[in-house]
Amino acid sequence: MALDRKIAYIDLSKGKIESKPIPLEIRKKFLGGRGLDAYLLYNHAPKGCDPLGPDNPLLISGGILTATCASATARTHIMAKSPLTGLLGSANMGGFFAPELAWAGYHHLVITGKAKKPVYLWIHNGTIEIRDASHLWGKTTTETQWAIREEMGDDEIKSAVIGQAGENLVRYANVMTGIKNAAGRTGMGCIMGSNILKAVAVRGTMDIKIAHPIEALDYNKRFIDQITSAKVNKTQGALGTPFIWGATNSWGGVRTRNFQYNQLENADDIEPERIDEIATETMGPYHMAGCFGCQVHCRAQYKVPSGPYAGKYDEGPEYTSQGAFGAEPDCKKAETVLTGNHLVDQYGVDNLEIGSLISWAKELFALGIITTKETDGLDLRFGNDEALLEMVH
């Protein structure tokens, strides 16, 4: 059953790996996922430890029900002391990584230490190996995942990885899995970069026994009916989370020009219906995808329709990318939003953080506090799409 999944303690400095069962009394108090991660962080992070030091534990986990087919239980949680705030760092992402980790025998990873050279963890059916990742260092998040699959000869491997942002210790770097599933906010990708840990790759085929499978399926069916019948989820299944941005922009609830205004006018090209049109045009009518065990399917698949990145495949965007590359910098082109979304996914960097910082810089430029002298000739006026994308790089 799910309760027999273990914790792995991995010390990258010493190359030491130890697996332990999770005591039932701890399960009863903290269940799993974020709750148990917080308990582990509290007990394993030394007081006052440097977020980028080897003593700051990186915790990667799935919830107690992950991989059991319980609806919407595929989230991967990642926790450490945040390099961005110095406080609790907590991030989570969808996709298929957490279920694969559970099928490989683990619910929680506690990673400490610092490798001497780039490494990745290979987890397979109860075994863990530290492997050389020198050939992966410098690759994008997508390139890294596909390279590991090719190296191991298995297209079903799921990986949690960092891109160049994490490698370069950007304080708001993400951990990524799949094309766009992002554990954003609080800089957990920066922690992996400080550990010289490029990826955690997992493949599992270990069964998870359910004591009463028929009753569990019947019980879950009730939740599925509630989920799929809700109007908000039907809308997300058609338009994804961009519909949230469309609604909030219509009544004046978005950040525009670095909080100077609360609505982006004449923004038809980045409204959810237009994003859906582009996804349909580039990927066909059945372009909505979902995470493991989720019936909503809120993730659009698309190709950048035009510009220097025309034809590049990606997924999303979430409504946060409409804000980061649309409203905040006062840019109104779908091409810009979709390209910006693609770039942050590949670099593994938080879209809201980078969009907000660029918009702040644009306001400084508008006020004359910085000029083309400080920007190396880059024109940072609001509405300059090309400058926005250049700043992402």
PyMOL commands that set and color helices and strands:
alter all, ss='L'
color gray80, all
select helices_A, chain A and resi 2-4+24-30+33-44+97-103+141-152+164-167+188-194+213-229+231-239+242-251+268-270+272-283+319-327+334-347+351-366+385-392
alter helices_A, ss='H'
color red, helices_A
select strands_A, chain A and resi 6-11+16-21+58-62+76-81+88-93+106-112+119-124+127-132+158-161+175-177+181-183+197-203+288-289+299-303+313-315
alter strands_A, ss='S'
color yellow, strands_A
deselect
rebuild
show_as cartoon
